[in-house]
Amino acid sequence: MLWTIFIILLVLWLIGFIAGGIGNIIHILLVIALIIFIVRLVQGRGRP
């Protein structure tokens, strides 16, 4: 389930990046969220 959401967000981010999207702030926030997601996944933390 988590991987499905991750893939959907990644695809939407790429579409927005190619199309110009709303602005660079959205892309920066998604990159930060992706980094946090990867860090939590590596550390092995589950749902709060």
Steps between C-alpha positions, in 0.01 A plus 500: 500500500778741595693418184189566288461847649872560450485403131189712438660805663821447305313479169292809581816686599671409174194609298490829689872550455477445124181704453612794711243439770391744766850606599835398636377499861290188435802319361719603792237378749465168320876449496514571874213256559679237290820543700310467829321191366828333401664584834205353693503190278873444555470552875224239511235713665143400434180690544490729804 
